């Protein structure tokens, strides 16, 4: 089975990005002693939720196994994490089997679905904030 047009670049790029993120986490946690992360620059300046608002809190909740809480903070984070994990696992197993059998392939539909989820979350948060004064 042939590789998809994006898979040859995306698979190593995701693996390197995850490794770099993990290295950054280790430096932040053990070298810098976990300093407080800054609040969202966009929200701090304009008091409007950006599409990534709640992302850091969602990642922290996800690393503690609190999936529902991660979905509350920013549903794009757990959805993205599961999608990337499934893609990397599938691609790794496919490569170990000699590039035979079923494998998840990247499609731009994944990206558009992810961006749509972020946009819907951002819209809902700002609707609650401006329409009802509910801060999340
Ligand atoms: Zn933000």
py3Dmol code that shows the C-alpha trace and the ligand (Angstrom):
import py3Dmol

protein = """\
ATOM      1  CA  UNK A   1       0.000   0.000   0.000  1.00  0.00           C
ATOM      2  CA  UNK A   2       1.355   3.422  -0.953  1.00  0.00           C
ATOM      3  CA  UNK A   3       1.861   6.268   1.459  1.00  0.00           C
ATOM      4  CA  UNK A   4      -0.534   9.167   1.262  1.00  0.00           C
ATOM      5  CA  UNK A   5       0.858  12.394  -0.210  1.00  0.00           C
ATOM      6  CA  UNK A   6       1.225  14.008   3.238  1.00  0.00           C
ATOM      7  CA  UNK A   7       2.122  11.019   5.394  1.00  0.00           C
ATOM      8  CA  UNK A   8       5.803  10.849   4.469  1.00  0.00           C
ATOM      9  CA  UNK A   9       6.385  14.333   5.947  1.00  0.00           C
ATOM     10  CA  UNK A  10       3.646  14.469   8.581  1.00  0.00           C
ATOM     11  CA  UNK A  11       4.567  11.294  10.451  1.00  0.00           C
ATOM     12  CA  UNK A  12       8.166  12.318  11.313  1.00  0.00           C
ATOM     13  CA  UNK A  13       7.109  15.955  11.826  1.00  0.00           C
ATOM     14  CA  UNK A  14       4.520  14.924  14.436  1.00  0.00           C
ATOM     15  CA  UNK A  15       6.972  12.573  16.135  1.00  0.00           C
ATOM     16  CA  UNK A  16       9.654  15.290  16.343  1.00  0.00           C
ATOM     17  CA  UNK A  17       7.089  17.856  17.546  1.00  0.00           C
ATOM     18  CA  UNK A  18       5.905  15.538  20.317  1.00  0.00           C
ATOM     19  CA  UNK A  19       9.503  14.817  21.370  1.00  0.00           C
ATOM     20  CA  UNK A  20      10.334  18.542  21.392  1.00  0.00           C
ATOM     21  CA  UNK A  21       7.184  19.291  23.396  1.00  0.00           C
ATOM     22  CA  UNK A  22       8.069  16.605  25.907  1.00  0.00           C
ATOM     23  CA  UNK A  23      11.632  17.988  26.195  1.00  0.00           C
ATOM     24  CA  UNK A  24      10.232  21.497  26.715  1.00  0.00           C
ATOM     25  CA  UNK A  25       7.916  20.125  29.420  1.00  0.00           C
ATOM     26  CA  UNK A  26      10.861  18.452  31.196  1.00  0.00           C
ATOM     27  CA  UNK A  27      12.868  21.693  31.087  1.00  0.00           C
ATOM     28  CA  UNK A  28       9.877  23.725  32.326  1.00  0.00           C
ATOM     29  CA  UNK A  29       9.115  21.247  35.100  1.00  0.00           C
ATOM     30  CA  UNK A  30      12.551  20.218  36.388  1.00  0.00           C
ATOM     31  CA  UNK A  31      14.999  22.936  35.322  1.00  0.00           C
ATOM     32  CA  UNK A  32      12.779  25.987  35.735  1.00  0.00           C
ATOM     33  CA  UNK A  33      10.744  24.533  38.647  1.00  0.00           C
ATOM     34  CA  UNK A  34       7.383  24.899  36.901  1.00  0.00           C
ATOM     35  CA  UNK A  35       6.873  28.663  36.808  1.00  0.00           C
ATOM     36  CA  UNK A  36       3.319  29.931  36.313  1.00  0.00           C
ATOM     37  CA  UNK A  37       2.322  30.149  32.687  1.00  0.00           C
ATOM     38  CA  UNK A  38       1.196  33.543  31.400  1.00  0.00           C
ATOM     39  CA  UNK A  39      -2.486  34.161  30.761  1.00  0.00           C
ATOM     40  CA  UNK A  40      -3.710  34.359  27.185  1.00  0.00           C
ATOM     41  CA  UNK A  41      -2.270  37.492  25.609  1.00  0.00           C
ATOM     42  CA  UNK A  42      -5.353  37.918  23.396  1.00  0.00           C
ATOM     43  CA  UNK A  43      -7.845  37.667  26.262  1.00  0.00           C
ATOM     44  CA  UNK A  44      -5.732  39.804  28.587  1.00  0.00           C
ATOM     45  CA  UNK A  45      -5.512  42.587  26.016  1.00  0.00           C
ATOM     46  CA  UNK A  46      -8.986  42.565  24.434  1.00  0.00           C
ATOM     47  CA  UNK A  47     -11.146  40.519  26.844  1.00  0.00           C
ATOM     48  CA  UNK A  48     -12.260  38.265  24.003  1.00  0.00           C
ATOM     49  CA  UNK A  49     -11.658  34.496  24.024  1.00  0.00           C
ATOM     50  CA  UNK A  50      -9.328  33.310  21.273  1.00  0.00           C
ATOM     51  CA  UNK A  51      -9.678  29.870  19.609  1.00  0.00           C
ATOM     52  CA  UNK A  52      -6.875  28.457  21.782  1.00  0.00           C
ATOM     53  CA  UNK A  53      -8.194  29.813  25.099  1.00  0.00           C
ATOM     54  CA  UNK A  54      -8.344  27.064  27.688  1.00  0.00           C
ATOM     55  CA  UNK A  55      -5.847  24.972  25.743  1.00  0.00           C
ATOM     56  CA  UNK A  56      -3.172  24.965  28.425  1.00  0.00           C
ATOM     57  CA  UNK A  57      -5.692  24.078  31.134  1.00  0.00           C
ATOM     58  CA  UNK A  58      -7.066  21.347  28.856  1.00  0.00           C
ATOM     59  CA  UNK A  59      -3.570  19.888  28.364  1.00  0.00           C
ATOM     60  CA  UNK A  60      -2.947  19.914  32.111  1.00  0.00           C
ATOM     61  CA  UNK A  61      -6.313  18.245  32.771  1.00  0.00           C
ATOM     62  CA  UNK A  62      -5.593  15.660  30.081  1.00  0.00           C
ATOM     63  CA  UNK A  63      -2.190  14.823  31.557  1.00  0.00           C
ATOM     64  CA  UNK A  64      -3.973  14.161  34.855  1.00  0.00           C
ATOM     65  CA  UNK A  65      -6.438  11.837  33.137  1.00  0.00           C
ATOM     66  CA  UNK A  66      -9.372  14.249  33.498  1.00  0.00           C
ATOM     67  CA  UNK A  67     -10.854  13.930  30.012  1.00  0.00           C
ATOM     68  CA  UNK A  68     -14.214  15.562  30.807  1.00  0.00           C
ATOM     69  CA  UNK A  69     -12.456  18.544  32.358  1.00  0.00           C
ATOM     70  CA  UNK A  70     -10.159  18.801  29.331  1.00  0.00           C
ATOM     71  CA  UNK A  71     -13.241  18.852  27.078  1.00  0.00           C
ATOM     72  CA  UNK A  72     -14.699  21.620  29.213  1.00  0.00           C
ATOM     73  CA  UNK A  73     -11.607  23.819  28.906  1.00  0.00           C
ATOM     74  CA  UNK A  74     -11.038  23.284  25.193  1.00  0.00           C
ATOM     75  CA  UNK A  75     -12.478  20.242  23.386  1.00  0.00           C
ATOM     76  CA  UNK A  76      -9.999  20.609  20.523  1.00  0.00           C
ATOM     77  CA  UNK A  77      -7.182  19.463  22.848  1.00  0.00           C
ATOM     78  CA  UNK A  78      -8.506  15.984  23.744  1.00  0.00           C
ATOM     79  CA  UNK A  79      -9.874  15.468  20.221  1.00  0.00           C
ATOM     80  CA  UNK A  80      -6.538  16.525  18.736  1.00  0.00           C
ATOM     81  CA  UNK A  81      -4.573  14.385  21.195  1.00  0.00           C
ATOM     82  CA  UNK A  82      -6.617  11.265  20.431  1.00  0.00           C
ATOM     83  CA  UNK A  83      -6.399  11.926  16.689  1.00  0.00           C
ATOM     84  CA  UNK A  84      -2.624  12.420  16.739  1.00  0.00           C
ATOM     85  CA  UNK A  85      -2.101   9.383  18.984  1.00  0.00           C
ATOM     86  CA  UNK A  86      -4.254   7.180  16.746  1.00  0.00           C
ATOM     87  CA  UNK A  87      -2.489   8.449  13.635  1.00  0.00           C
ATOM     88  CA  UNK A  88       1.012   7.933  15.052  1.00  0.00           C
ATOM     89  CA  UNK A  89       0.160   4.476  16.429  1.00  0.00           C
ATOM     90  CA  UNK A  90      -1.415   3.401  13.151  1.00  0.00           C
ATOM     91  CA  UNK A  91       1.478   4.731  11.068  1.00  0.00           C
ATOM     92  CA  UNK A  92       4.069   3.141  13.374  1.00  0.00           C
ATOM     93  CA  UNK A  93       2.376  -0.274  13.276  1.00  0.00           C
ATOM     94  CA  UNK A  94       1.993  -0.023   9.502  1.00  0.00           C
ATOM     95  CA  UNK A  95       5.704   0.743   9.101  1.00  0.00           C
ATOM     96  CA  UNK A  96       6.646  -2.137  11.428  1.00  0.00           C
ATOM     97  CA  UNK A  97       4.488  -4.514   9.313  1.00  0.00           C
ATOM     98  CA  UNK A  98       6.474  -3.605   6.217  1.00  0.00           C
ATOM     99  CA  UNK A  99       4.007  -0.973   4.996  1.00  0.00           C
ATOM    100  CA  UNK A 100       1.212  -3.461   4.466  1.00  0.00           C
ATOM    101  CA  UNK A 101      -2.384  -3.566   5.629  1.00  0.00           C
ATOM    102  CA  UNK A 102      -4.724  -0.905   6.889  1.00  0.00           C
ATOM    103  CA  UNK A 103      -3.380   2.450   8.085  1.00  0.00           C
ATOM    104  CA  UNK A 104      -4.787   5.859   8.982  1.00  0.00           C
ATOM    105  CA  UNK A 105      -3.903   8.410   6.329  1.00  0.00           C
ATOM    106  CA  UNK A 106      -3.826  12.149   6.769  1.00  0.00           C
ATOM    107  CA  UNK A 107      -6.604  14.044   5.097  1.00  0.00           C
ATOM    108  CA  UNK A 108      -7.266  17.768   5.025  1.00  0.00           C
ATOM    109  CA  UNK A 109     -10.701  16.915   6.407  1.00  0.00           C
ATOM    110  CA  UNK A 110      -8.988  16.226   9.751  1.00  0.00           C
ATOM    111  CA  UNK A 111      -7.492  19.696   9.771  1.00  0.00           C
ATOM    112  CA  UNK A 112     -10.768  21.361   8.783  1.00  0.00           C
ATOM    113  CA  UNK A 113     -12.688  19.412  11.422  1.00  0.00           C
ATOM    114  CA  UNK A 114     -10.134  20.432  14.050  1.00  0.00           C
ATOM    115  CA  UNK A 115     -10.289  24.100  13.005  1.00  0.00           C
ATOM    116  CA  UNK A 116     -14.099  23.975  12.970  1.00  0.00           C
ATOM    117  CA  UNK A 117     -14.107  22.547  16.498  1.00  0.00           C
ATOM    118  CA  UNK A 118     -11.817  25.354  17.659  1.00  0.00           C
ATOM    119  CA  UNK A 119     -14.027  27.968  15.964  1.00  0.00           C
ATOM    120  CA  UNK A 120     -17.238  26.553  17.472  1.00  0.00           C
ATOM    121  CA  UNK A 121     -15.629  26.432  20.923  1.00  0.00           C
ATOM    122  CA  UNK A 122     -14.410  30.023  20.545  1.00  0.00           C
ATOM    123  CA  UNK A 123     -17.830  31.188  19.365  1.00  0.00           C
ATOM    124  CA  UNK A 124     -19.629  29.415  22.211  1.00  0.00           C
ATOM    125  CA  UNK A 125     -17.255  30.800  24.828  1.00  0.00           C
ATOM    126  CA  UNK A 126     -17.602  34.352  23.537  1.00  0.00           C
ATOM    127  CA  UNK A 127     -21.387  33.974  23.269  1.00  0.00           C
ATOM    128  CA  UNK A 128     -21.547  32.917  26.919  1.00  0.00           C
ATOM    129  CA  UNK A 129     -19.155  35.710  27.881  1.00  0.00           C
ATOM    130  CA  UNK A 130     -20.754  38.585  25.981  1.00  0.00           C
ATOM    131  CA  UNK A 131     -24.348  37.318  25.953  1.00  0.00           C
ATOM    132  CA  UNK A 132     -24.703  36.130  29.530  1.00  0.00           C
ATOM    133  CA  UNK A 133     -21.605  37.378  31.344  1.00  0.00           C
ATOM    134  CA  UNK A 134     -20.446  33.814  32.000  1.00  0.00           C
ATOM    135  CA  UNK A 135     -16.649  33.660  32.131  1.00  0.00           C
ATOM    136  CA  UNK A 136     -15.020  30.298  31.508  1.00  0.00           C
TER     137      UNK A 136
END
"""
ligand_1 = """\
1
ZN
Zn -6.791 32.836 24.331
"""
view = py3Dmol.view(width=600, height=400)
view.addModel(protein, "pdb")
view.setStyle({"model": 0}, {"cartoon": {"style": "trace"}})
view.addModel(ligand_1, "xyz")
view.setStyle({"model": 1}, {"stick": {}})
view.zoomTo()
view.show()
